[in-house]
Amino acid sequence: MLRYAPSMDRLPNALGLLVVLLVGLGAVIVPDPPAPLGTDAPLGEFSAARAAEHIDVVAAEPRPLASPGHTAAREYLVGTLDDLGWDTTVQEGIGWFSPTDSPTRRGAALSNIVATLPGADPTGTVVLAAHYDTVTASPGASDDGIGIGTVLETARALSDGERPRNNVVVLLTDGEERGLLGARLFTAETPPFPGPMVVLNHEARGNAGMPLTFRISSPNADLVRILSQAPGALADSFTQTAFEALPNDTDFRRFDEAGLHGYDTAIAGGSAYYHTPLDTPDRLSRSSLQQMGDVALATARTLTVTDLTALDAGTDVVTTTPWGLLHYPRWVEVALTLALAAAVAALAVIRVRRRDASAGRIAGAAGVALFAAVAAGGAAFLPWWLSRRAVPGLGSVPIGEPYRPGFYQLAAVVAAAAVLTTVYVAVRRRFGAPAFAVGALMVVAVVALAGLPFLGVATPLVLIALPAALGVLVAEAIPQRRSRWRIVAMAAGLVPAALVAVPAVLASFDAGVTFGAPLAGAFVAVLFAVLLPLTAPLLPREGAAPFAVVGAFAVVACTLLGGYTNRDGATAPRQEELFYSLDADRGDAVWASPGRPRSDWSAELLTESPTPLPDRFPWRPGTSLAHGPAPVASLEPPRVEMLSDIESDGGRMVQLRLSSPRGAPTLGLWVDGATVRAATVDGSPVDPGANFGFVFTTASTDGIEVRLDLDTTGPAEDVEVRVADVTSNLSVVPGYTPPEDKVVVGPAVVVTRSVHP
């Protein structure tokens, strides 16, 4: 590390810093997604155009469970697989999911599509998986149209040629959006073929971006080796841990819980369109589709000729994507992390021996560096958070993301950099530049050591900080009089660091601005720490205020530009979330929404402050809902037919039929005044308990039969059953006329009533 002498020529430092940053920017700009192939592509190759033809059909309309679009998509998919010559069946059954944050169970009648291409000499089965249902009102061109297109085009290519060695199954699951129901149903039954199964699951949290295999089952060594042979494959162990912090999940979880081998691959760019009516085929990136398909086809082909019985014999390896798919054994991650700790410790010893710093100053600087890193993450979070608070309509409804996130991402990066620079300049005279540089690296090393118990967490930190630390150590071995060669040594160590750090900052935003900005701020802090040996001579020894002022001005400017580019009318239509509930007992109705009003239009409907409405929306008893009075629609309430009521074992055995005269596919029931000891819906057991309730979706027009074993301690009249049915067409409400420049996400029309069985 340099001695930061005032007389040092700063030009070499500036040139070295420029080279390092240009290398980092090149690592972001140079990678180019594959050009989508047309319908005239060779039959043995994946064609995005051919895959998109399937997406155009299935995403012509929303396909939530039991909807006309859902039925039409299933019939098309079965017909397509039949035409390919695969043995196609529909696996029917009932699935249930019990959320941890609600006593209401979610269930549905399901229809998984399972098509099989038998292998010539199978050692197991390769499963190409996606889900074909969508959330309400979303055409689902990306979620999960991209998975459907990938699977069907891959299946077609595998059908063109010799019969594969291993069995191949196309699995298009149902009910994923209701709690991964179809995947649970598939794994609950005995597979049709013996031997291990490897699942390639395909998903989307947006409509663009580079497909990333963000989860791989354990042990993963052989799976990673196979994946790495596919051109364009990307995987990252760090994301497997980071994903658990997001409010999302995929069918992969059920496959993994059942002990199947598997990959979970998804795109995440353009997340503002996710789960909305705007998730249409014309907005889906064909390049993303081509890359996902290329990787799926190449990986599937390798797996079809692999001895799948050997997959359990491997260990876990670490994967990352700084220069393609890099992977190495777990012990290498541990060794590299320990090497980083040793390198930082050596630098600290050198600084103390040369009296450039004391142990106390290094420790104090490390504490300040840690504070600065946390503050940088918080500062990165603020621009978009404040923008959404000021203008709620800027963000999408499902995950609160802007259509054009670029300026908000830049604001996050600038905010983090401004905080770090301001703090550094403010404390530099107190601790000294050498002490602060070592202290900052020490924080990185300690965090990396703390992350070692989790596969892949230490890797991005080590790949950034270790080359930089080694570059400084080499520079320390060069005589002081050769200062330019010392700078060359440090810059050489920073080149590989920049190749990881700059893409890591950008990749953080794949989680969205809301979740990704703090992570991006943390990576900016790591980059700031390793760049200090080059940047310290370029920064003043005091005078932090100008950096704070300029930084604040730049952040405000970027934030305002973000608001301008996302202004109403300049982007796709802004999103609203609106529910309607009619209480048949009271004869009145309300509008409601989980968030604040997002426009003048919704403000006119949602006139009351947020509060829970458990009688109106029984499956959301604790959710505060903005609401307001609504016109009373002429909607017949759900019908309850008592079939039997028998006293038994200190309680009652109640059997009833619940149906919807208005043909609602989703029915719900909640019990108050009694504990449910056991329950079944259409013969399927449901988890019992206090505060029992369920919602169930079915295409049957006959309704559902419910059996309840009630533990009643009070009078029979104290037992109340609240029932509801749910549709999604808000146009049945008198006077409902949404503005043309708005789209309503997840609309719901609910009719409730109470009965005393």
N, C-alpha and C positions, 0 to 999 in steps of 0.2 A: 504494500500500500504506500502511496506517496505521502510525503510529509506536509503537503498542502502549503508550501512556501508562497508568500505573497508575490515573489518575483518570478514565479514559474510562468513559462510561456503557455498561454491558454489555448492557442490555436490547435495544437495536437490533440488536446482533450476534446475540443469541439468537433474536430474531424473524426476522432474515434467514436464519439457519441453519435454523430451523424451516420457513420457506417453501420453501427450496431442497430440503430433505429430503422434504417433502410432495409437491413436484412430482416428485421422483425416484420416490417410492413410487407416485404416481398413474400414472406411465409404465409401471409393472409391473402395477398392478391394473386399470386401465381397459381395456386391450385384451381383448376377449372373443372366444373362438373361435366360429365360426358354429354355429347350432343345426342338428343333423342333420335332413335332410329325410326324410320317410316314403316309403313305396311309392306314395303317391298324388301325389307331386310331378309337375309337368309333364314329359312325356317328353323335352323338349329340355334339361332341367336334370339335374345330377348329384344322385343320391339316395344318401345313406349307407345307408339301409335296403335299397335294391335291391343295392348293392354288398356289403353284409354277408351277403346270402343266398348269394352265391358263396363268401364266406369261411367261412360255416358248413359248407359242403359240403367244400371242399378241406382245411379244418383240423379235420375230424372225427377224424383220426388223423395220426400223424407220416408224413412222406413223404420219408425219405432215399432216396438212389438205390437202385433195384432192389427197393424194398420194395412190398408190396401197396398201401399208401397212396399211394405214388408213382405206381403204375400207374393206380389209380382216379382220382387227381387229373388225370392226363394225359387219360384218356378223357373225364372230365367237361368239361375245358377245351376239348378239340377239339370235343365235341358242342355246347357252348355257342356257340362261334364259328361253327360250321356253321349253327346255328339263326339266327344273326344275318345269315346270307347272305354271310359273308366266305369267300374262297378259302383254305381251311385245309390246311396240310401239316405233316408232322413231319420235321424235319431230323435225320437220324441220323448218328452218327459217333463217333469216339474222341477224347477230349481228355486232355492231359497238363499237369501243373504240376510244376515243379522248385523246391521251397522253397530259400531261401538258407540256412536254419538246419538243414537235414537232407539227407543224401545219398539219402534215400528219395524217389523220384518218386511222384506221385499221379496216377492215371489212372482213366478210367471210360468205359463205353459210354453215350452221351448221346442224348437225344431232345428237341431244341428244338421248341417249337410256334411256327409262323410262319403268321399269317393276314393276308390282304391285301385291302384295299379300293382298287381301282384309281382313280386320279384322272381327272378329265375332261380336263384339259390340264396334265399334271404338269411342274413344274420340278425336282422332286426328291421325296423320301419322308420322311414323318414317322413315326417309330417310337415306339410306346408300349411300354415295356419293364418287366418285373419278372421275378423268378425263382420257379419253383414247387417246387423241392426244399427240404428242410429238413435241419437237423442231426439226428443220432440222437435219438429219443425226444421230440422237440419237435413239437407240432402246427403251429407256425409261423403263428398267426393274425396276428401283426404282421410277422414276418420269414419269408416276405414276402407273407403273406395280404393285408396292406393294399395292397401293390403290385398283387396279382392283382385284388382288388376294384376298385381305382382304374382299372386298365387295362380291365377288362371293362365296367364301367359307362360309362366314357368312350367305348369303342368302340360301345356300344349307342346312346349319345346322338348320336354322329357318324353313325350309320347312319340316324337318324331325320331325314330331310330331303333336301335336294339333295345330289347327288354332289359331294364336295369336288374342288377344283382339283388338289391334289397327292395322290400316292399316300399311303395310310396303312397301316402295318403294325403288327400286334400281335405282339410278340416275348416269349414266355415261355420264358426260358432254363432250362437244366438244368445241374446240377453247379456252381452258384455257390458252394456251401458247401465244395466240394473244391478251390477254387482258380480260380474264375471260368472254369470250363472251357467252359460253353455259350456264353458271350459270345465267347471266343476262336474256337470253332468257327464261330459265325455270321460273324464278321468275316474269317475265313480264306477264305471262299468268295466268289465274285463275286456281288454283290447282284443280285436279279432285275430291278431297274429302274435305268436310268442316272440321273446327276445326284447332287447332294449328298443326304446323309441327316442328319436331326436326330433325336436320340434323347432322349426324356423317360424317364429311369430313376427308378424308385420303390423306396425301401428303408425299413428300420426298424432301429434299435438299441434299441428299447424299444416300449412299447405305448401311449404317450400323448405329448402335447406338440404344439407348433406345427410343422407341416412347414416345413423350411428347405431352400432350394436352396443347398447348401453347396459345390457345385462346378459350374462352367460352363466349357465348352471355350473355347479362345482361337483367333481373336479373338472377344470376347464382346459388343461394343457393340450389335449388332443383336439378339442373343439376349436381352440384358438389357432392351432397349427393348420387345421383345415380351412378356417375362415381366412387366414392370412394369404392363402393361395388364390383367393378371389380378387380380381382387379377392382380397385376402388373401395375395398372393405375398410371400415373404420371401426375401432372399438376402444373403449376406455374404462379401466377398472374404477377410476375415481368417480365416474358418473353412477356406478352401481350404488355407492354409498350416498351420493348427493341426491339421487332420485327418491330415496326414501323420505326426504324432507319435503317433497312436492305432494300436492293433494291429487295425485293421479295414480292409476294402476292399470295393469293390462292382464290379459289372459295368461301371460307367462307365469304369474304368481301361482295360479292353480296347477299349471304343468309342473312347476318346480316343486310345489308341495307334494305332488303325487310321485316324485322321484324320477321324472322324465329328464333327459338331457335336453338342452335347448338354448336358443339364441333369441333375444328380444331386440328388434331393430325398429327404429322410428325416425321420422323427420319432425323438426320442431320449429322451423322458421314460419313466419306468417301466422303466428299463434292467435292474432286478433280474430281470425276467421273460424277458429276452432269451436265446434259445438254451436254454430250459428246458422241461420238461413242462408248466409253468404258463402258457405262451404260448398261451392258449385264446381263442376268439372272445368269450366273455363278459367278458374282461378288456381287450379292445381298445377304445380310446376312439372312439366314433362321431363326436365332434366333430373329432378329428384326421383321421379318414377323410373327413369332409365337406369339410374345408378342403383336404386334399390333392387330392381329386377336383375341387373347384371350380377350383383353380389348373390342374390337368392339362387339364380340358376347355376352359377359356378359352384357355390357351396353345396347345393343339393346334388349336383352331378358327382362331386367328390364323395359325398356321404353315401350315395347309392352304390359305390364300388368299395366302400370301406368296411372292414370287419367291425361292426358296431359293438360286438361283445367285449372289445378291448378298451372301450371308452372309460370304464370305471377304474382302470389301472393307473391312470395318470394322477398328477397333482395339480395344484392351482398355480397359474402364472399371472404375471402382471401385464396388462396391456395399456398402451397409450398411443396417441396419434400425432406426435409432433412432426414426423416426416414419413407419413404412411402409417401402417399398422406395425408398431414396435412392440415386441413382447419378450419377456425374459423371466427366469424362475423367481420365485418369491424370495429366495435367499439373496438374490442380487439386489432387490429393493432394500433389504435389511442392510446388506454390506455397503451399498451406496449411501444410505442414510447415516450409517456410522462413519463413513468416510467424510461426509459433510460435517458431522460433529467434530471429527478430528481436525479437519482443515480449519474450521472456525476457531477451535481451541488453539491451534498453532498460531493463527493470526493474532489472537489475544495475547499469547505469550510473547510474540515478537514485539507487539506494541508496548507491552509493559517493560520488557527488557531494554528497549530502545528509548524508554521514557517518553514515548509519544502519548501515552495514556496510562492511567492507573486502573487497577482492578475495580475500584469503587466507581470510577467514572464510566467504565465499560458497563458495569451492572446498572448504574443509573440511566445510562443512555439506552440500554436494552428495555428498561421499563418505559421510558418515554417513547421508544420506537413501537412497543406493543400498543401503547395508548394511541399513537398516531395511526397505526394500522386499523384499529377498531374504529377510530374516528373517520378514517377514509372510507371504510365500508358504510358507515352511517351517512356520511356526506353523499356518497354515490346513490344511496337509496332515496334521499330527500327530493331531488328535482321532480321525478315522476310522481312520487307520493303526494307532494304538494299540488302538482298539476291536477291530479285526479280529485283531490279534495276541493280544489277551486272550481273545476269543471268536470263533474262526474261523467258526462257523456263522452269524454275523450277516450276512455278505456272500454274495451269489450266487456260484455256482461260475464261470460263464464270465468275468465281469469284476469280481467282487468288490464288488457294490453292495448297499445295504440296500433292503428293500421300502419303507420310509418314511424318506426321507433328510432330511426337513425340519430336525430338530434337529441333525443332523450338519452340514448346510449352515450353520445359524446358528452352530454352534460354530466353524466355519472362519472365518466373517466376524468374529465376536467376537474370536477369537484374533489375527487379522491386525490389527484395530483396536487391541487392547490392546497389542500389540508396538509399533505405530507411535506410539501415545500415550505409552507408557512411555519409548521412546527419545527422543522429542521433548522431553518434560519434563526428562529427565535431562541433555540437552545444551543446553537453551535458554539458560541463563545464560552458557555458554561461547561460543556463536556469536551469540546474539541472535536474536530472533524474525524480524526482517526478513531477515537473512542466511539463516536456515534456510528461510524461505518461498521465497526466490529460488532457493536451492540445490536444493530439492525440485523446483521447476518446471524447473530446468535439467536434472535427471536425466530427467524426462519428455521434454523436447525432444531430448536426446541419443539416447535410446532410439528416439524417433520417427524421427530422422534415420538411425539405424542400420537401421531397418526399411524404409527407402525402396526398397531393391532388390527387395523382395518385395511384390507387389501387395496392397494393402489392409491391410498390417500397421500402418502409421503412422496410418491413418484413425481408429480408435477413440481413440487417444491424442490426436490433434489435435482431434477434435471435443469432447473433454472439456477439454483444457488451453487451447486457443486462446481460446474465449470467456471463460474465467476470467481469463486473462492480460490480455485487452483490457479486461475490466471493471475490473481493478486499475489499468491505465493511465489509464482515464477517471477513476477515483477520484483518482488523483494530480493530475489537472488541476483538481480541485475544491478550493477553499480549505479549509484545516484547520478553520476555524471552522464549516464546514458538514459536520460529521462524519457526520450522519445521511444526507445526500445521498451522501456517499462510500460509506456502507454500502449504500445503494440501488443505486449503480452496480456495486459488487462482486457483490451478490446477483443483479442482472440478468444479469451475465456468467456466474454460476453456474447459472442456470436451465437454459439449453441443455446445460451440462456435466452437470447431474444427469439430464437426459432421456436421456443416453447412458450415463453411468457406472453408475447404479443398475441399469438393465436388463442392462448388460454383466456386472455381478457375478452376477446371477441366471442369465443365459444361459450363463455359464461352467460351471455345473453340468449343462448338457445333455451334457457329456462325462463325467458321472458324478462322484461325490464324490472318487474316487481321483485322477482326472486333472484334474477341474475345480476342486478346492479350491485348489491353488497358483495357478491362473490367476485365480480369484476373489480370492485374497489380493493378487495384483498389481494388480487393478483397484481394490481397496479402498485400496491404497497411492496410486494415482493420484488417487482421489477425496479422500483425506486431504490430499494435496499441494495440490490446488486449493482446498480448503476452509480452509486455514490462515489466510488473511487475515481470515476471519470467526471462526474458532474460537480463534485464538491469544489474544485478550483474555479468552476464557472459561476458559482453562487456567491453572493456577498456574505461577509462575516456577520452582518447584523442588518436590521431593517426589515423585519418580517411583514410590517403593515402593507407595503406596496404589493406583496405577493397575495395577501389576503384580499385586498381591494380588487386587483386585476383578476384574481381567480373568481371572486364573487361576481364581478361584471361578466366574465366569460360564461359562467354557469347560468346566470340569468339570461344572457343573450341566447345561449343554446336552448334553454328551456322555452323561451318565448318563440324561437324559431320552430321548436317542436310543436307548440300550440298552433302556430300559424299553418304549418304544413298539414296538421291534423284538424284544422278548423272545420266546422260544420259546412258541408257542401263541397269541400275540397277532396274528400275521400269517399270510400264506400259509405252507404247509409249508417248513421249512428244507431246504436243498439239500445233497446229498452227491454225490461223484464216485467211482465204484467200477468197477474193472476186474477181470476174472478171466482167468487164463492157465493153461492146462494144457500141460505139457511131456510130449508123448507118448513121448519117448525115456527120460526119467527116471521117468515114471509118477507125478509129483507136480504140485501146483497151488498157486497163490498168489492172494491178493487184493492189489490195489495201487491207489494213488491218487496223483496228482501233488502234492496238498497234504497238510498235516497232518490227522489225524483231526478231524472237525468236530463230533462228538458222542460220547457214551458208546457208542453202537451201532457206529460206525465204528472207535472206539478198540479195541473187542474184536476186530475183524477185522484192523486194521493195527497189529500189535504190534511190528514191527521199524522201526528208524530208516530214513529215506529214503536210498536208494542206487540207482544205475542198474541196470536189469535188462535188458540188451541181448538176452539169449537169450529172455526172456519176451515182450518188446515190441520187436522188432527195428527198428521205425520210430521209436523214441524211445531211441536208444542212449545218449544223454548226459543224459537226464532222470532226476533223482533221484526215486524213487517210494517213499512209505511203503508197507509191505507186511506180509504175514503169511501163515501157512499156510492153505490152503483145502481143502475136501473134493475128492476126485477124482471128477469127473463122468464118466459113461460116454459119451464123445464120440469118434467116430472121427476120426483126424487127416486132414489133407489128403493127397490121393493124388498121387504123381508118377510119370508114365509116360514112360520114355525112348523117344523116337521115332527119334533118330539121334545119332551121336557120331562126327564125322569130323575127323581131324587136318588142319590147313590153316595154312600160312604161320606156322609157329612157334607155333601154338596149336591150339585145338579149336573146331569148329562143333557146338554142342550144341542139339538140338531136343527139347523135352519138352512134355508136357501136364500142366497143374496143375488139379486139380479138388477139390471138396469133397463128400465123401459125405454130410455133414450139411446140404448145401444152403446153405452160407454164400455171400452175394453178394459179399463182399470177400475176395480172395486176395492173398497177398504172397509175395515171393521176394527173398532176399538172397544175394549171392555173396561167399565168403571164400576167400582163397588164390589169387585170379586177378583180373586187370584185365579188365573187359568193354570190348572195342573197339567193339562194335556190338550192338544188341539190338532186338528187335521183340516186341510182345505182340499177338496176334491180327492180325498184319500191320501194326500201327502202330509206327513207329519211336519209341524211347525214348532219351533222352539217356544215353550210356554213361559210363564212368569207373570210378575206383577206388572201393571200398566201395559197389559198385552194389547197389541194391535198389529195389523198387517195391511199391506196393499198388494193386490194380485192382478196380473194382467193376463187375459185370455181372449182368444178369438171366438170362443163359444158364445152363442147368443142365448143359451139356456141359463146362464149365470153359474154360480159356484155353490157347492154344498159344503157347509162348515159344521164341524163338530167340536164342541167345547166341553171340557170337564172342569166345572167351576167349583172352587172352594169358597163357599159362602158362609159368612158368620153372622150377618145381619138379616133383616127382613128381605124378602124376595124383591120388593118394590125398590130397594136401594140399588139393585143391579141395573145398570144402564148400558146399552150397546149403542155406540155412535157409528153410523155407516155413511159412506160417501161413494160417489162414482166420479170419474175424472175423464174429461175429453180435452181437446186442445184447440177447438175452433171458436175463437172469441167473437166471430161475426154473429153468433146466435144472440149476443147481448144487444138489446135495442139501442140504436144510436152509436154503436161502436164504429168509428171511422179513424183508423190509424193514419198519421201523416205519410205521404208518399216518400219522404226522405228519412223514414225510420223503419227499422225491422224489429220485430218482437221475438226475443229469444225465450224458448221454453214456455210458451203460453199454456195456461191451464184453465179449464172451466170445471168447477167443483160444485156439486150439489150434495148437501149433508142433511141428515135427519137423525133423530134419536128414537129408540124403542126400548121398552121395558119387557124383556122376555119372561 
